[in-house]
Amino acid sequence: MFENGSQKKLDMALSKKVYHIFGIGGNSILGIYISFLATRFSVFTTYEPFSGKVFSIDVSTIESVKIRDGNTGDKVKFPEKGQVHSIITSLNNFRYDFCIPKIPIKTGGWSYKIDIESEDTIASYYFNDSWITVNGFVFYGDKQYFQLFIAELADKRAVHSS
């Protein structure tokens, strides 16, 4: 019915369409996973579709917060309830615009690290001005969102060094 060459072209065109369909489907599934499930399996994170919310931390369960500067090694502990409340509220209010899987390659280091301590759990997250890593994903939000933490670290560092 078909010549041998035209049958091969038809087969190749069909196989390309199948690959495209699987590619689009795979990317869609990955996008759904990142958007909805990436923050689901953590003590302090939440699962609220379409909210952009990452954290859902009950302030009353937190004993202290530590922030460490990855560049200088300086570390500040915030045990006072007012400071803890302010930091945790900021984390809970953070909304991400998009997220990507963290690149599984060893990189040069990190900018800042926050340790959240409750009675039975310590959770650590790495962050910079506009992003925070959670469960192997990097969540990007407003530029300069985490400047509050960075400023509080600098203020505390200045108080301790004088």
C-alpha positions, 0 to 999 in steps of 0.5 A: 500500500505505502512505499517503504520510504513513506511508511518510515516517514509516517512512523517517524512522524507518529513517534515524534508526536508520541514523544511530544505528548509524553514530554508535555505530560511529564512536564505537567506532572512535574509542575503539579508535583512542585506546585502542590506537593513539594512542601507537604512532607515537613514538620513546619511546612503546609499544603495549600494548593494555589496559595503560594504558602510554604510555612505553617508554623505554630509560634507557641511551639517554637523555643528559639530561632538561630540564624547563621551567616554563611559568609562570616560564620556568625550565628545569633540565637533569638530565644526571646518570644517577641523576636521568635514571634516576629521571625516565625510570622515573617516565615508564615507570611512568605508566599512564593511566586515559583519554585524549582528543584534544587540542583543536585550538584555541590555548590560553593556554599550558602548565604544564610541558614535558619534553624527553628527549634521546637520541643522535639524538632530542629528544622534548618532552611537555607535562604537568601534575599528572595528565596528559601530552600525547603525539602530539596526545592528552592522557593522564590518570592518577592525580592528582598523578602528575607532582608528582615532576617538579615537585618536582625542578624546584623543588628544582633551582631552589632549589639554583641560586638560592642 
